[in-house]
Amino acid sequence: MVLRDAVEADLVGIMEIYNLAVENTTAIWNEHTVDLANRLDWWRQRTNAGFPVLVAVLPAEERVLGYATYGPFRPHDGYRHSVEHSVYVHPDRRGEGIGGQLMAMLIEHARQQGRHAMIGGIDAGNRGSIRLHERFGFRQVGLMPQVGCKFGRWLDLALLQLTLDDSATPPAVTVRASEPR
């Protein structure tokens, strides 16, 4: 297995994993599957903004076994040092350590980019994902009861956070006037 940056040819595999999660799990709180044009737009937006989209592939087949990414935590300037991430593994390859390898690479990427905090919003009932995050040092910092729904039931959102560095203060920035928001 090889971990690398995703290329356009990987989007079919990413789309398959995403759609399987939509149809069968509460890992993604969407109820509609996506098409290839959607994933292409998503991938371009992420990579053009400097965010990673990583894949785990079998080199001989170029089959996508899992993918990981992060993007903005929230859209406001004050959150620029924090990112929210996602890690997904094809259902027939779960339990093989692929998610952990993708997570490790994603965390290292965030540190190299100078990010300060990585946040995961996880279905509170997804014990496997929560355990994976805890193994990497994430800690639960919040629980939001019944903020989502899927498959005819309310879902609780667990917020997990990993602080990526030990800086006491954020990098200096010059405050500038901007257009009204």
DRENDO-1510 file (C-alpha; in Angstrom, 1 decimal, always signed):
<recs>
REC; n; res; u; v; w
REC; 1; MET; +0.0; +0.0; +0.0 .
REC; 2; VAL; +1.2; +3.5; -0.8 .
REC; 3; LEU; +0.0; +6.8; +0.7 .
REC; 4; ARG; +0.2; +9.8; -1.5 .
REC; 5; ASP; -1.6; +13.0; -2.7 .
REC; 6; ALA; -4.7; +12.2; -4.6 .
REC; 7; VAL; -4.8; +12.8; -8.3 .
REC; 8; GLU; -7.8; +13.2; -10.6 .
REC; 9; ALA; -7.8; +9.5; -11.5 .
REC; 10; ASP; -8.4; +8.7; -7.8 .
REC; 11; LEU; -11.7; +10.5; -7.6 .
REC; 12; VAL; -13.8; +7.6; -8.8 .
REC; 13; GLY; -12.4; +5.6; -5.8 .
REC; 14; ILE; -12.9; +8.5; -3.4 .
REC; 15; MET; -16.5; +8.9; -4.7 .
REC; 16; GLU; -17.2; +5.2; -4.2 .
REC; 17; ILE; -16.0; +5.3; -0.6 .
REC; 18; TYR; -17.9; +8.5; +0.1 .
REC; 19; ASN; -21.1; +7.2; -1.4 .
REC; 20; LEU; -20.9; +3.9; +0.5 .
REC; 21; ALA; -20.5; +5.9; +3.7 .
REC; 22; VAL; -23.5; +8.1; +2.8 .
REC; 23; GLU; -25.7; +5.1; +2.0 .
REC; 24; ASN; -24.7; +2.8; +4.9 .
REC; 25; THR; -23.3; +4.7; +7.8 .
REC; 26; THR; -23.6; +7.8; +10.0 .
REC; 27; ALA; -20.0; +8.7; +9.4 .
REC; 28; ILE; -21.2; +11.3; +6.9 .
REC; 29; TRP; -24.5; +13.1; +7.7 .
REC; 30; ASN; -25.5; +13.6; +4.1 .
REC; 31; GLU; -28.4; +11.6; +2.7 .
REC; 32; HIS; -27.6; +12.0; -1.0 .
REC; 33; THR; -24.8; +10.4; -2.9 .
REC; 34; VAL; -22.5; +12.5; -5.2 .
REC; 35; ASP; -21.4; +12.2; -8.8 .
REC; 36; LEU; -17.9; +12.5; -10.2 .
REC; 37; ALA; -18.4; +16.1; -11.1 .
REC; 38; ASN; -19.1; +16.9; -7.4 .
REC; 39; ARG; -15.9; +15.1; -6.3 .
REC; 40; LEU; -13.9; +16.8; -9.0 .
REC; 41; ASP; -15.1; +20.2; -7.8 .
REC; 42; TRP; -14.5; +19.3; -4.1 .
REC; 43; TRP; -11.0; +18.1; -4.9 .
REC; 44; ARG; -10.1; +21.2; -6.9 .
REC; 45; GLN; -11.4; +23.5; -4.2 .
REC; 46; ARG; -9.4; +21.7; -1.5 .
REC; 47; THR; -6.1; +21.5; -3.4 .
REC; 48; ASN; -6.4; +25.0; -4.8 .
REC; 49; ALA; -6.8; +26.3; -1.3 .
REC; 50; GLY; -3.6; +24.4; -0.2 .
REC; 51; PHE; -5.4; +21.7; +1.7 .
REC; 52; PRO; -4.3; +18.0; +1.3 .
REC; 53; VAL; -6.4; +15.2; -0.2 .
REC; 54; LEU; -4.5; +12.0; +0.6 .
REC; 55; VAL; -5.2; +8.5; -0.6 .
REC; 56; ALA; -4.1; +5.0; +0.3 .
REC; 57; VAL; -3.8; +2.9; -2.8 .
REC; 58; LEU; -2.7; -0.5; -4.0 .
REC; 59; PRO; +0.0; +0.4; -6.5 .
REC; 60; ALA; -0.6; -2.5; -8.8 .
REC; 61; GLU; -4.3; -1.7; -9.2 .
REC; 62; GLU; -4.3; +2.0; -8.3 .
REC; 63; ARG; -7.4; +1.1; -6.2 .
REC; 64; VAL; -8.2; +3.6; -3.6 .
REC; 65; LEU; -8.5; +1.9; -0.2 .
REC; 66; GLY; -9.1; +5.1; +1.8 .
REC; 67; TYR; -8.7; +8.8; +1.8 .
REC; 68; ALA; -8.1; +11.7; +4.2 .
REC; 69; THR; -8.4; +15.5; +4.0 .
REC; 70; TYR; -8.8; +18.6; +6.0 .
REC; 71; GLY; -10.2; +22.0; +5.4 .
REC; 72; PRO; -11.2; +25.1; +7.2 .
REC; 73; PHE; -12.7; +24.6; +10.7 .
REC; 74; ARG; -14.9; +27.7; +10.3 .
REC; 75; PRO; -14.8; +30.5; +7.7 .
REC; 76; HIS; -13.8; +33.4; +9.9 .
REC; 77; ASP; -10.2; +34.7; +10.1 .
REC; 78; GLY; -9.8; +33.9; +13.7 .
REC; 79; TYR; -10.0; +30.2; +13.0 .
REC; 80; ARG; -7.3; +30.2; +10.3 .
REC; 81; HIS; -4.9; +28.1; +12.4 .
REC; 82; SER; -7.5; +25.3; +13.0 .
REC; 83; VAL; -8.6; +22.7; +10.5 .
REC; 84; GLU; -11.4; +20.1; +10.5 .
REC; 85; HIS; -10.5; +16.7; +9.1 .
REC; 86; SER; -12.0; +13.6; +7.6 .
REC; 87; VAL; -10.6; +10.0; +7.2 .
REC; 88; TYR; -12.6; +7.3; +5.4 .
REC; 89; VAL; -11.7; +3.7; +4.5 .
REC; 90; HIS; -13.4; +1.4; +2.1 .
REC; 91; PRO; -15.7; -0.9; +4.1 .
REC; 92; ASP; -14.0; -4.1; +2.9 .
REC; 93; ARG; -10.6; -2.8; +4.1 .
REC; 94; ARG; -11.5; -1.5; +7.6 .
REC; 95; GLY; -9.5; -2.9; +10.5 .
REC; 96; GLU; -6.2; -3.1; +8.5 .
REC; 97; GLY; -4.6; +0.0; +9.9 .
REC; 98; ILE; -5.3; +2.1; +6.8 .
REC; 99; GLY; -7.2; +4.8; +8.7 .
REC; 100; GLY; -4.3; +5.1; +11.2 .
REC; 101; GLN; -1.7; +5.5; +8.5 .
REC; 102; LEU; -3.8; +8.1; +6.7 .
REC; 103; MET; -4.4; +9.9; +10.1 .
REC; 104; ALA; -0.7; +10.0; +10.9 .
REC; 105; MET; +0.1; +11.4; +7.4 .
REC; 106; LEU; -2.6; +14.0; +7.7 .
REC; 107; ILE; -1.4; +15.2; +11.2 .
REC; 108; GLU; +2.1; +15.5; +9.9 .
REC; 109; HIS; +0.9; +17.5; +6.9 .
REC; 110; ALA; -1.0; +19.9; +9.2 .
REC; 111; ARG; +2.1; +20.3; +11.4 .
REC; 112; GLN; +4.2; +21.1; +8.4 .
REC; 113; GLN; +1.7; +23.7; +7.3 .
REC; 114; GLY; +1.9; +25.3; +10.8 .
REC; 115; ARG; -1.6; +24.5; +11.8 .
REC; 116; HIS; -2.3; +24.7; +15.5 .
REC; 117; ALA; -5.5; +22.6; +16.1 .
REC; 118; MET; -7.1; +19.7; +14.3 .
REC; 119; ILE; -10.8; +19.1; +15.0 .
REC; 120; GLY; -13.0; +16.1; +14.2 .
REC; 121; GLY; -16.7; +16.1; +14.3 .
REC; 122; ILE; -17.7; +12.4; +14.8 .
REC; 123; ASP; -21.0; +10.6; +15.4 .
REC; 124; ALA; -20.9; +10.0; +19.1 .
REC; 125; GLY; -22.0; +6.4; +18.5 .
REC; 126; ASN; -19.0; +5.7; +16.2 .
REC; 127; ARG; -16.8; +4.2; +18.9 .
REC; 128; GLY; -14.3; +2.9; +16.4 .
REC; 129; SER; -13.5; +6.3; +15.0 .
REC; 130; ILE; -13.4; +7.9; +18.5 .
REC; 131; ARG; -10.9; +5.2; +19.6 .
REC; 132; LEU; -8.8; +5.8; +16.5 .
REC; 133; HIS; -8.7; +9.5; +17.3 .
REC; 134; GLU; -7.8; +8.9; +21.0 .
REC; 135; ARG; -4.9; +6.8; +19.9 .
REC; 136; PHE; -3.5; +9.8; +18.2 .
REC; 137; GLY; -3.9; +12.1; +21.2 .
REC; 138; PHE; -7.3; +13.7; +20.3 .
REC; 139; ARG; -9.5; +14.4; +23.3 .
REC; 140; GLN; -13.2; +14.9; +23.4 .
REC; 141; VAL; -13.8; +18.6; +24.0 .
REC; 142; GLY; -17.6; +18.7; +23.4 .
REC; 143; LEU; -20.7; +16.7; +22.9 .
REC; 144; MET; -23.7; +18.2; +21.0 .
REC; 145; PRO; -26.8; +16.1; +21.6 .
REC; 146; GLN; -29.3; +15.6; +18.8 .
REC; 147; VAL; -27.8; +18.2; +16.4 .
REC; 148; GLY; -28.2; +15.9; +13.4 .
REC; 149; CYS; -30.4; +13.2; +12.0 .
REC; 150; LYS; -30.1; +10.3; +9.6 .
REC; 151; PHE; -31.9; +7.0; +9.1 .
REC; 152; GLY; -34.9; +8.2; +11.1 .
REC; 153; ARG; -33.0; +9.0; +14.3 .
REC; 154; TRP; -31.3; +11.9; +16.1 .
REC; 155; LEU; -27.5; +11.9; +16.1 .
REC; 156; ASP; -25.1; +13.3; +18.7 .
REC; 157; LEU; -22.0; +15.0; +17.5 .
REC; 158; ALA; -18.7; +14.4; +19.5 .
REC; 159; LEU; -16.1; +17.1; +18.9 .
REC; 160; LEU; -12.5; +15.8; +19.3 .
REC; 161; GLN; -9.4; +18.0; +19.1 .
REC; 162; LEU; -5.7; +17.6; +18.8 .
REC; 163; THR; -3.4; +20.5; +19.5 .
REC; 164; LEU; -0.6; +20.2; +17.0 .
REC; 165; ASP; +2.0; +22.4; +18.6 .
REC; 166; ASP; +2.9; +24.0; +21.9 .
REC; 167; SER; +2.9; +27.7; +20.9 .
REC; 168; ALA; +1.7; +30.0; +23.6 .
REC; 169; THR; +0.5; +32.6; +21.2 .
REC; 170; PRO; -0.5; +32.6; +17.5 .
REC; 171; PRO; +1.7; +34.1; +14.9 .
REC; 172; ALA; +1.4; +37.9; +14.6 .
REC; 173; VAL; -1.0; +39.2; +12.0 .
REC; 174; THR; -1.8; +42.7; +10.9 .
REC; 175; VAL; -5.4; +43.6; +11.2 .
REC; 176; ARG; -6.7; +45.3; +8.1 .
REC; 177; ALA; -10.0; +46.8; +7.0 .
REC; 178; SER; -12.1; +44.6; +4.8 .
REC; 179; GLU; -15.4; +44.6; +3.1 .
REC; 180; PRO; -18.4; +44.2; +5.4 .
REC; 181; ARG; -19.5; +40.6; +5.8 .
</recs>
